[in-house]
């Protein structure tokens, strides 16, 4: 029996290493292709079908439609992260990671560790959420420069849709993709209101983007100086960045203290494990000890999450 367990563990480890190496390889390939497309777009050598493919909408697959609200939420998460995955592929990756984690936890910890292994299935979802937040942050950082470019384009006599195209050609991703998608939709017959509202739906967390869209739509209905409006929105966003920087500078000392205090339980456990390993053996060998460890990890993670929520400052 021990020989069979060793073979299973070696097979699982080999599969995990192979999967990780393949993921790293394809991530490198995707990054190189994205860099090449970006260079071609900036140089104006990208073909028309490739340029249109950059701004193609993600269609919901059968898995998203079958899951209903949950599937739509996963599809929105993929769209916000600008991922080429479909909901079905995401679910397969989550199931594979959860299965491997549960098997390893069963072999190393016991039946109690199966639940901890299944928790690993949500790692791809949280990585996508993190990727979506990072993309939204980059888009917000690029938005003031894009609005200034639009204002200068309008001053030069270009139309609104040509100003969107100018941003798509001159700015970096992801703001170039969003503005370019608006240009493509309008060029193929979609109304400005619908195209701009679709951009807001793809980025629901950006209040400044909603403000920009509302201002443009209101100006098109009631009139006004759109150039001045864009410059005011750009200046407001930059002032908010300045305020955020001041808040981070004023709270950096308190955050550093929180990091030190939060790492103390982990450091104490490591010191005890190094100095007297038998002292912590009941936590590993006894089922009640395993439950206590799981409860401590859950409580620690929940406390860190709640403190992060309480420390966030709305600009």
ZADO-11762 format. One record per atom (N, C-alpha, C): residue in three letters; y, x, z. Coordinates in pm, whole numbers, padded with zeros to 5 digits, always signed. Layout:
ALAYXZ...
END
This chain:
UNK-00122+00081+00000UNK+00000+00000+00000UNK+00127+00084+00000UNK+00134+00192+00084UNK+00256+00275+00077UNK+00279+00336-00060UNK+00166+00373-00130UNK+00183+00430-00264UNK+00243+00329-00360UNK+00201+00203-00350UNK+00256+00098-00436UNK+00404+00076-00407UNK+00440+00078-00279UNK+00581+00061-00242UNK+00665+00176-00295UNK+00611+00298-00287UNK+00684+00413-00340UNK+00704+00402-00490UNK+00601+00354-00561UNK+00614+00337-00706UNK+00720+00233-00738UNK+00721+00122-00663UNK+00821+00016-00686UNK+00961+00069-00661UNK+00977+00144-00550UNK+01109+00198-00518UNK+01155+00295-00627UNK+01064+00381-00675UNK+01101+00475-00780UNK+01137+00403-00909UNK+01064+00294-00940UNK+01096+00218-01061UNK+01232+00151-01051UNK+01259+00094-00934UNK+01389+00028-00914UNK+01502+00129-00921UNK+01484+00245-00858UNK+01588+00349-00861UNK+01610+00399-01003UNK+01501+00421-01076UNK+01513+00467-01215UNK+01586+00363-01300UNK+01551+00236-01282UNK+01619+00130-01358UNK+01767+00123-01324UNK+01799+00137-01194UNK+01939+00132-01152UNK+02018+00249-01211UNK+01959+00370-01207UNK+02028+00487-01264UNK+02047+00470-01414UNK+01944+00419-01483UNK+01955+00398-01627UNK+02063+00296-01659UNK+02068+00185-01580UNK+02169+00082-01605UNK+02310+00135-01579UNK+02325+00213-01473UNK+02458+00269-01441UNK+02503+00365-01550UNK+02412+00453-01596UNK+02449+00547-01701UNK+02485+00476-01830UNK+02410+00372-01866UNK+02443+00296-01986UNK+02577+00225-01972UNK+02604+00171-01854UNK+02732+00103-01832UNK+02848+00200-01844UNK+02832+00320-01786UNK+02938+00419-01797UNK+02959+00463-01942UNK+02849+00478-02016UNK+02860+00520-02156UNK+02933+00416-02239UNK+02892+00289-02225UNK+02956+00184-02305UNK+03099+00160-02260UNK+03128+00179-02131UNK+03267+00168-02086UNK+03354+00275-02150UNK+03298+00397-02165UNK+03372+00505-02232UNK+03393+00472-02379UNK+03289+00416-02445UNK+03301+00379-02586UNK+03407+00271-02604UNK+03404+00169-02519UNK+03502+00060-02529UNK+03643+00112-02508UNK+03659+00205-02414UNK+03792+00261-02389UNK+03841+00341-02508UNK+03753+00419-02570UNK+03794+00495-02688UNK+03832+00402-02803UNK+03756+00295-02824UNK+03789+00200-02930UNK+03921+00130-02902UNK+03946+00096-02775UNK+04073+00033-02742UNK+04191+00128-02767UNK+04172+00257-02734UNK+04278+00355-02761UNK+04304+00369-02911UNK+04196+00369-02991UNK+04213+00378-03135UNK+04283+00256-03193UNK+04248+00137-03143UNK+04317+00016-03190UNK+04463+00018-03150UNK+04493+00070-03031UNK+04632+00076-02987UNK+04713+00171-03074UNK+04654+00286-03108UNK+04723+00381-03196UNK+04746+00322-03334UNK+04643+00254-03386UNK+04657+00193-03518UNK+04761+00082-03517UNK+04767+00007-03408UNK+04866-00101-03400UNK+05007-00044-03392UNK+05027+00064-03315UNK+05160+00122-03302UNK+05204+00188-03431UNK+05109+00242-03508UNK+05143+00306-03635UNK+05153+00207-03750UNK+05113+00083-03727UNK+05119-00019-03831UNK+05010-00006-03934UNK+04900+00063-03902UNK+04790+00080-03997UNK+04674-00013-03969UNK+04688-00103-03874UNK+04579-00194-03843UNK+04572-00302-03950UNK+04451-00334-03993UNK+04433-00437-04093UNK+04468-00574-04036UNK+04497-00667-04126UNK+04544-00798-04081UNK+04436-00872-04003UNK+04310-00861-04046UNK+04205-00931-03973UNK+04182-00869-03836UNK+04196-00736-03824UNK+04183-00672-03694UNK+04299-00709-03604UNK+04419-00718-03660UNK+04535-00757-03581UNK+04520-00899-03529UNK+04466-00987-03612UNK+04445-01124-03568UNK+04333-01131-03465UNK+04231-01044-03481UNK+04120-01046-03386UNK+04167-01004-03246UNK+04273-00923-03240UNK+04325-00881-03111UNK+04376-00998-03030UNK+04427-01101-03098UNK+04486-01215-03030UNK+04398-01339-03040UNK+04268-01320-03063UNK+04179-01434-03077UNK+04153-01497-02942UNK+04148-01629-02934UNK+04117-01701-02812UNK+03968-01690-02783UNK+03937-01688-02655UNK+03798-01687-02613UNK+03746-01830-02610UNK+03640-01856-02685UNK+03581-01989-02686UNK+03476-01998-02575UNK+03477-02109-02505UNK+03381-02128-02397UNK+03240-02140-02455UNK+03142-02070-02396UNK+03006-02075-02447UNK+02931-02191-02383UNK+02801-02200-02415UNK+02721-02311-02365UNK+02707-02306-02214UNK+02698-02185-02157UNK+02685-02173-02011UNK+02808-02227-01940UNK+02928-02198-01993UNK+03051-02248-01931UNK+03059-02400-01939UNK+03019-02455-02051UNK+03021-02600-02065UNK+02917-02668-01977UNK+02802-02602-01959UNK+02697-02662-01876UNK+02733-02661-01728UNK+02807-02559-01684UNK+02842-02549-01542UNK+02962-02635-01504UNK+03031-02691-01600UNK+03144-02779-01569UNK+03262-02704-01513UNK+03310-02747-01395UNK+03429-02685-01335UNK+03407-02539-01301UNK+03288-02505-01251UNK+03260-02365-01218UNK+03261-02279-01344UNK+03205-02332-01453UNK+03206-02257-01578UNK+03345-02236-01632UNK+03430-02339-01621UNK+03569-02324-01666UNK+03643-02221-01582UNK+03614-02220-01450UNK+03678-02121-01364UNK+03635-01980-01402UNK+03506-01960-01429UNK+03459-01829-01472UNK+03520-01790-01606UNK+03534-01887-01697UNK+03595-01858-01826UNK+03742-01819-01811UNK+03814-01887-01723UNK+03953-01851-01697UNK+03963-01711-01636UNK+03869-01678-01548UNK+03868-01544-01489UNK+03847-01438-01596UNK+03756-01463-01690UNK+03733-01369-01800UNK+03856-01357-01889UNK+03923-01470-01915UNK+04042-01466-02000UNK+04155-01389-01931UNK+04173-01410-01801UNK+04279-01340-01730UNK+04253-01190-01724UNK+04126-01151-01719UNK+04091-01008-01721UNK+04087-00951-01861UNK+04107-01037-01963UNK+04102-00996-02104UNK+03968-00929-02134UNK+03861-00989-02082UNK+03727-00935-02103UNK+03661-01001-02224UNK+03580-00923-02296UNK+03508-00974-02411UNK+03376-01039-02373UNK+03342-01039-02244UNK+03219-01103-02199UNK+03231-01255-02208UNK+03117-01319-02220UNK+03108-01464-02211UNK+03049-01502-02075UNK+03058-01629-02042UNK+03011-01674-01911UNK+02862-01648-01895UNK+02785-01670-02001UNK+02642-01646-01993UNK+02609-01501-01963UNK+02678-01408-02029UNK+02656-01265-02002UNK+02696-01228-01860UNK+02805-01286-01812UNK+02848-01259-01674UNK+02743-01308-01574UNK+02688-01426-01597UNK+02585-01479-01506UNK+02459-01394-01508UNK+02422-01343-01625UNK+02305-01255-01633UNK+02327-01126-01555UNK+02446-01069-01564UNK+02475-00947-01489UNK+02474-00975-01338UNK+02530-01087-01298UNK+02529-01122-01156UNK+02387-01142-01106UNK+02303-01209-01186UNK+02164-01231-01144UNK+02088-01100-01136UNK+02111-01009-01231UNK+02040-00880-01230UNK+02079-00797-01108UNK+02211-00789-01080UNK+02255-00710-00964UNK+02207-00772-00834UNK+02211-00906-00824UNK+02162-00971-00704UNK+02013-00952-00684UNK+01934-00958-00794UNK+01790-00938-00782UNK+01755-00797-00739UNK+01819-00697-00799UNK+01792-00558-00761UNK+01835-00533-00617UNK+01950-00586-00578UNK+01996-00567-00440UNK+01904-00634-00340UNK+01856-00754-00371UNK+01765-00823-00280UNK+01633-00750-00267UNK+01581-00694-00378UNK+01455-00621-00373UNK+01468-00493-00291UNK+01576-00419-00314UNK+01596-00297-00235UNK+01615-00328-00087UNK+01691-00434-00056UNK+01711-00471+00084UNK+01581-00516+00148UNK+01497-00585+00071UNK+01367-00629+00126UNK+01278-00511+00158UNK+01280-00408+00073UNK+01195-00292+00095UNK+01249-00201+00204UNK+01382-00190+00215UNK+01441-00095+00309UNK+01471-00156+00446UNK+01516-00281+00449UNK+01558-00343+00575UNK+01457-00446+00623UNK+01414-00531+00531UNK+01323-00638+00570UNK+01371-00772+00517UNK+01306-00879+00558UNK+01346-01012+00508UNK+01490-01048+00540UNK+01543-00998+00652UNK+01681-01031+00687UNK+01779-00971+00586UNK+01743-00858+00528UNK+01833-00793+00434UNK+01838-00856+00297UNK+01751-00955+00270UNK+01753-01019+00139UNK+01887-01088+00115UNK+01939-01156+00219UNK+02068-01224+00206UNK+02179-01123+00177UNK+02173-01008+00243UNK+02274-00905+00218UNK+02263-00852+00076UNK+02140-00842+00024UNK+02122-00797-00113UNK+02172-00898-00214UNK+02152-01028-00184UNK+02198-01131-00276UNK+02350-01136-00284UNK+02417-01093-00176UNK+02564-01091-00176UNK+02617-00998-00285UNK+02538-00896-00321UNK+02581-00802-00425UNK+02600-00870-00560UNK+02544-00991-00577UNK+02556-01059-00706UNK+02700-01095-00739UNK+02786-01107-00640UNK+02923-01147-00666UNK+03012-01027-00698UNK+02955-00906-00701UNK+03035-00787-00731UNK+03098-00795-00870UNK+03025-00834-00977UNK+03092-00843-01108UNK+03207-00941-01110UNK+03193-01052-01035UNK+03302-01150-01031UNK+03426-01091-00966UNK+03409-01021-00854UNK+03525-00963-00787UNK+03584-00849-00869UNK+03503-00776-00943UNK+03557-00673-01031UNK+03642-00734-01141UNK+03598-00849-01194UNK+03679-00917-01295UNK+03809-00969-01236UNK+03802-01024-01115UNK+03925-01070-01049UNK+04022-00954-01029UNK+03969-00841-00988UNK+04054-00723-00968UNK+04112-00676-01100UNK+04030-00678-01205UNK+04080-00640-01337UNK+04188-00735-01385UNK+04169-00865-01360UNK+04271-00962-01398UNK+04401-00943-01323UNK+04393-00913-01194UNK+04514-00889-01116UNK+04585-00763-01163UNK+04509-00658-01195UNK+04571-00535-01245UNK+04639-00559-01380UNK+04574-00639-01466UNK+04635-00670-01595UNK+04763-00751-01576UNK+04761-00849-01484UNK+04881-00929-01459UNK+04993-00843-01404UNK+04959-00745-01319UNK+05063-00655-01265UNK+05124-00570-01375UNK+05041-00519-01466UNK+05095-00440-01577UNK+05181-00526-01669UNK+05138-00649-01692UNK+05215-00738-01778UNK+05352-00766-01716UNK+05353-00788-01583UNK+05480-00815-01517UNK+05571-00692-01520UNK+05513-00573-01508UNK+05593-00451-01514UNK+05653-00429-01652UNK+05582-00471-01757UNK+05630-00454-01893UNK+05722-00567-01938UNK+05723-00678-01867UNK+05799-00794-01911UNK+05949-00767-01921UNK+06015-00699-01825UNK+06159-00675-01841UNK+06193-00597-01968UNK+06115-00494-02001UNK+06141-00418-02124UNK+06119-00505-02247UNK+06017-00592-02242UNK+05992-00681-02355UNK+06107-00780-02374UNK+06161-00831-02264UNK+06274-00924-02275UNK+06399-00854-02328UNK+06421-00730-02285UNK+06535-00654-02339UNK+06518-00630-02489UNK+06394-00601-02531UNK+06369-00580-02673UNK+06391-00710-02751UNK+06350-00821-02695UNK+06375-00949-02760UNK+06524-00977-02772UNK+06598-00947-02666UNK+06743-00971-02668UNK+06811-00885-02775UNK+06770-00758-02786UNK+06829-00672-02889UNK+06790-00719-03029UNK+06667-00770-03042UNK+06623-00822-03173UNK+06705-00944-03213UNK+06732-01031-03116UNK+06813-01149-03145UNK+06956-01109-03178UNK+07007-01008-03109UNK+07142-00959-03141UNK+07149-00901-03281UNK+07038-00845-03329UNK+07035-00787-03463UNK+07019-00893-03572UNK+07004-01018-03534UNK+06995-01125-03632UNK+06856-01177-03660UNK+06754-01128-03589UNK+06619-01177-03609UNK+06600-01312-03542UNK+06502-01388-03589UNK+06469-01514-03528UNK+06382-01495-03405UNK+06354-01604-03334UNK+06276-01596-03211UNK+06134-01549-03239UNK+06070-01604-03343UNK+05933-01563-03372UNK+05926-01419-03418UNK+06027-01372-03493UNK+06031-01231-03533UNK+06052-01141-03411UNK+06123-01191-03311UNK+06140-01113-03188UNK+06007-01098-03115UNK+05925-01205-03116UNK+05791-01194-03058UNK+05707-01091-03133UNK+05716-01092-03264UNK+05641-00994-03342UNK+05690-00852-03315UNK+05819-00835-03297UNK+05873-00703-03267UNK+05815-00650-03135UNK+05805-00737-03035UNK+05745-00696-02908UNK+05597-00663-02924UNK+05528-00742-03008UNK+05385-00716-03030UNK+05362-00582-03097UNK+05454-00538-03181UNK+05437-00413-03254UNK+05488-00292-03175UNK+05591-00309-03095UNK+05656-00195-03031UNK+05614-00175-02886UNK+05574-00282-02817UNK+05540-00269-02675UNK+05394-00231-02659UNK+05358-00192-02538UNK+05221-00157-02505UNK+05146-00282-02460UNK+05012-00271-02459UNK+04929-00377-02403UNK+04946-00378-02252UNK+04937-00495-02188UNK+04894-00625-02240UNK+05006-00717-02287UNK+05134-00679-02264UNK+05242-00769-02305UNK+05246-00782-02457UNK+05208-00676-02528UNK+05205-00683-02674UNK+05102-00786-02721UNK+04988-00792-02654UNK+04885-00889-02692UNK+04931-01031-02667UNK+04996-01056-02554UNK+05039-01192-02521UNK+05149-01238-02617UNK+05249-01155-02640UNK+05356-01194-02731UNK+05307-01200-02875UNK+05216-01111-02910UNK+05159-01116-03044UNK+05075-01241-03066UNK+05007-01287-02964UNK+04929-01410-02978UNK+05020-01530-02998UNK+05135-01531-02929UNK+05232-01638-02953UNK+05281-01635-03097UNK+05311-01516-03147UNK+05356-01503-03286UNK+05250-01553-03383UNK+05123-01515-03359UNK+05015-01557-03449UNK+04997-01708-03446UNK+05003-01768-03328UNK+04984-01913-03320UNK+05096-01987-03392UNK+05219-01943-03375UNK+05331-02008-03443UNK+05321-01987-03593UNK+05279-01868-03635UNK+05269-01840-03778UNK+05163-01927-03845UNK+05059-01962-03771UNK+04953-02046-03828UNK+04978-02194-03805UNK+05099-02232-03765UNK+05136-02373-03762UNK+05147-02437-03626UNK+05122-02366-03520UNK+05132-02426-03388UNK+05277-02427-03342UNK+05314-02530-03268UNK+05451-02543-03221UNK+05482-02437-03115UNK+05611-02399-03108UNK+05652-02299-03009UNK+05619-02344-02867UNK+05641-02470-02837UNK+05614-02519-02702UNK+05468-02503-02666UNK+05380-02541-02756UNK+05237-02530-02728UNK+05192-02384-02718UNK+05245-02299-02805UNK+05207-02158-02801UNK+05254-02091-02672UNK+05376-02121-02629UNK+05428-02062-02506UNK+05356-02117-02383UNK+05324-02246-02385UNK+05250-02303-02273UNK+05109-02244-02264UNK+05049-02213-02377UNK+04919-02148-02375UNK+04927-02009-02312UNK+05037-01939-02338UNK+05055-01808-02276UNK+05065-01820-02125UNK+05132-01925-02077UNK+05143-01947-01934UNK+05006-01981-01875UNK+04926-02060-01947UNK+04792-02096-01898UNK+04703-01973-01887UNK+04720-01877-01976UNK+04640-01755-01969UNK+04682-01664-01854UNK+04803-01682-01803UNK+04854-01598-01694UNK+04918-01688-01588UNK+04837-01768-01518UNK+04894-01866-01425UNK+04959-01806-01301UNK+04930-01680-01270UNK+04983-01620-01147UNK+05121-01558-01163UNK+05174-01555-01285UNK+05303-01488-01310UNK+05414-01592-01311UNK+05490-01598-01203UNK+05602-01692-01194UNK+05713-01654-01291UNK+05739-01524-01307UNK+05847-01481-01397UNK+05816-01517-01542UNK+05690-01516-01579UNK+05654-01556-01716UNK+05678-01705-01736UNK+05646-01786-01634UNK+05675-01930-01642UNK+05826-01953-01650UNK+05903-01873-01576UNK+06048-01886-01581UNK+06101-01853-01721UNK+06047-01749-01781UNK+06087-01711-01916UNK+06054-01821-02016UNK+05934-01876-02009UNK+05892-01981-02103UNK+05977-02106-02084UNK+06001-02144-01960UNK+06083-02263-01934UNK+06225-02244-01987UNK+06280-02125-01971UNK+06415-02098-02019UNK+06423-02105-02171UNK+06323-02048-02237UNK+06324-02050-02384UNK+06310-02192-02436UNK+06220-02269-02378UNK+06201-02407-02424UNK+06324-02493-02396UNK+06387-02472-02279UNK+06507-02547-02247UNK+06622-02510-02341UNK+06634-02382-02374UNK+06740-02340-02466UNK+06719-02397-02605UNK+06594-02409-02648UNK+06568-02464-02780UNK+06601-02613-02787UNK+06598-02682-02673UNK+06628-02825-02672UNK+06776-02853-02647UNK+06839-02777-02559UNK+06977-02807-02519UNK+07078-02707-02575UNK+07031-02593-02626UNK+07123-02492-02675UNK+07166-02396-02566UNK+07244-02297-02601UNK+07290-02197-02506UNK+07271-02058-02561UNK+07314-01960-02483UNK+07306-01820-02523UNK+07172-01764-02477UNK+07075-01759-02567UNK+06941-01711-02531UNK+06943-01563-02497UNK+07029-01486-02561UNK+07037-01343-02532UNK+07078-01320-02387UNK+07178-01392-02342UNK+07222-01378-02203UNK+07114-01425-02106UNK+07042-01529-02142UNK+06934-01578-02057UNK+06826-01473-02040UNK+06785-01410-02150UNK+06681-01308-02143UNK+06727-01188-02061UNK+06851-01148-02077UNK+06902-01034-01999UNK+06907-01068-01850UNK+06944-01191-01814UNK+06947-01230-01674UNK+06807-01233-01613UNK+06710-01284-01687UNK+06572-01287-01637UNK+06520-01144-01618UNK+06549-01057-01714UNK+06506-00918-01704UNK+06567-00850-01582UNK+06695-00873-01559UNK+06761-00814-01442UNK+06703-00870-01312UNK+06669-00999-01310UNK+06611-01059-01189UNK+06476-00998-01157UNK+06395-00976-01258UNK+06264-00916-01236UNK+06277-00774-01182UNK+06371-00699-01236UNK+06391-00561-01189UNK+06441-00560-01044UNK+06527-00652-01008UNK+06573-00662-00870UNK+06457-00697-00776UNK+06363-00779-00823UNK+06247-00811-00741UNK+06158-00689-00723UNK+06144-00608-00827UNK+06068-00483-00814UNK+06133-00392-00710UNK+06265-00385-00711UNK+06336-00302-00614UNK+06314-00353-00473UNK+06314-00484-00455UNK+06289-00542-00323UNK+06146-00511-00277UNK+06049-00523-00366UNK+05911-00492-00330UNK+05896-00346-00289UNK+05964-00257-00359UNK+05956-00115-00325UNK+06014-00089-00185UNK+06124-00156-00152UNK+06182-00140-00019UNK+06089-00194+00089UNK+06022-00307+00062UNK+05929-00364+00159UNK+05811-00269+00182UNK+05757-00210+00074UNK+05646-00117+00089UNK+05687+00007+00167UNK+05809+00054+00144UNK+05856+00172+00217UNK+05873+00143+00366UNK+05922+00023+00399UNK+05946-00012+00539UNK+05817-00043+00614UNK+05712-00086+00544UNK+05587-00123+00610UNK+05478-00017+00593UNK+05511+00096+00533UNK+05408+00198+00509UNK+05354+00256+00640UNK+05441+00275+00740UNK+05396+00331+00868UNK+05301+00236+00938UNK+05333+00107+00939UNK+05245+00010+01004UNK+05111-00001+00931UNK+05112+00007+00799UNK+04987+00000+00724UNK+04900+00123+00752UNK+04963+00239+00763UNK+04886+00360+00793UNK+04822+00349+00931UNK+04895+00296+01026UNK+04838+00275+01160UNK+04722+00177+01155UNK+04735+00073+01074UNK+04626-00025+01060UNK+04502+00040+00999UNK+04521+00130+00903UNK+04407+00200+00843UNK+04336+00286+00948UNK+04414+00354+01032UNK+04354+00439+01136UNK+04275+00353+01235UNK+04335+00244+01282UNK+04266+00159+01379UNK+04144+00091+01317UNK+04157+00053+01190UNK+04044-00013+01125UNK+03926+00080+01100UNK+03953+00209+01082UNK+03844+00304+01058UNK+03780+00355+01187UNK+03840+00327+01302UNK+03785+00378+01427UNK+03644+00325+01457UNK+03615+00193+01441UNK+03476+00148+01467UNK+03374+00220+01380UNK+03405+00242+01254UNK+03312+00311+01166UNK+03292+00455+01210UNK+03401+00523+01247UNK+03390+00662+01291UNK+03310+00672+01421UNK+03330+00576+01513UNK+03256+00579+01639UNK+03106+00563+01614UNK+03071+00470+01524UNK+02929+00449+01493UNK+02870+00575+01430UNK+02942+00641+01343UNK+02892+00763+01280UNK+02875+00875+01383UNK+02969+00888+01475UNK+02957+00992+01578UNK+02838+00966+01669UNK+02818+00839+01707UNK+02702+00807+01791UNK+02572+00833+01716UNK+02570+00797+01587UNK+02449+00819+01509UNK+02417+00967+01494UNK+02518+01052+01487UNK+02495+01196+01474UNK+02458+01260+01607UNK+02521+01214+01715UNK+02497+01277+01846UNK+02370+01225+01913UNK+02344+01094+01902UNK+02227+01035+01967UNK+02171+00925+01878UNK+02089+00959+01778UNK+02039+00858+01684UNK+01955+00749+01749UNK+01882+00783+01858UNK+01796+00684+01921UNK+01876+00572+01989UNK+02002+00597+02018UNK+02084+00496+02086UNK+02104+00373+01998UNK+02112+00393+01867UNK+02135+00283+01773UNK+02007+00233+01707UNK+01893+00290+01744UNK+01767+00249+01679UNK+01734+00101+01698UNK+01764+00036+01812UNK+01734-00109+01822UNK+01809-00193+01719UNK+01924-00148+01676UNK+01998-00225+01575UNK+01927-00224+01440UNK+01844-00123+01417UNK+01774-00110+01290UNK+01631-00163+01298UNK+01565-00139+01410UNK+01423-00174+01422UNK+01401-00318+01467UNK+01489-00372+01547UNK+01472-00507+01601UNK+01540-00610+01511UNK+01478-00728+01497UNK+01536-00833+01413UNK+01667-00885+01471UNK+01673-00895+01604UNK+01798-00939+01666UNK+01909-00836+01642UNK+01872-00709+01645UNK+01971-00605+01615UNK+02020-00613+01471UNK+01929-00647+01378UNK+01971-00664+01238UNK+02071-00778+01223UNK+02046-00887+01295UNK+02138-00999+01290UNK+02274-00962+01349UNK+02273-00883+01456UNK+02400-00840+01516UNK+02477-00750+01420UNK+02407-00661+01350UNK+02475-00574+01253UNK+02535-00657+01140UNK+02458-00754+01091UNK+02509-00840+00985UNK+02631-00919+01031UNK+02628-00969+01156UNK+02743-01044+01209UNK+02864-00953+01225UNK+02843-00831+01270UNK+02955-00738+01287UNK+03019-00703+01153UNK+02935-00679+01052UNK+02989-00646+00920UNK+03066-00765+00863UNK+03010-00886+00879UNK+03078-01005+00830UNK+03210-01027+00902UNK+03212-01012+01033UNK+03335-01033+01111UNK+03440-00928+01077UNK+03395-00804+01059UNK+03489-00696+01024UNK+03552-00723+00888UNK+03470-00761+00791UNK+03524-00790+00658UNK+03617-00910+00658UNK+03581-01014+00733UNK+03667-01132+00741UNK+03799-01099+00808UNK+03796-01017+00913UNK+03920-00979+00980UNK+04012-00898+00890UNK+03954-00805+00812UNK+04035-00726+00719UNK+04097-00817+00614UNK+04019-00912+00564UNK+04072-01004+00462UNK+04186-01090+00517UNK+04170-01142+00638UNK+04276-01225+00697UNK+04401-01144+00725UNK+04385-01020+00771UNK+04503-00937+00797UNK+04577-00904+00667UNK+04502-00883+00559UNK+04568-00858+00431UNK+04647-00980+00385UNK+04592-01099+00408UNK+04664-01220+00370UNK+04792-01235+00452UNK+04784-01206+00582UNK+04901-01222+00668UNK+05007-01118+00640UNK+04968-01001+00585UNK+05065-00894+00563UNK+05134-00903+00427UNK+05093-00995+00342UNK+05155-01008+00212UNK+05292-01073+00224UNK+05387-01017+00152UNK+05526-01064+00157UNK+05562-01120+00020UNK+05604-01245+00017UNK+05644-01306-00109UNK+05788-01267-00142UNK+05807-01217-00263UNK+05941-01175-00305UNK+06025-01295-00340
END
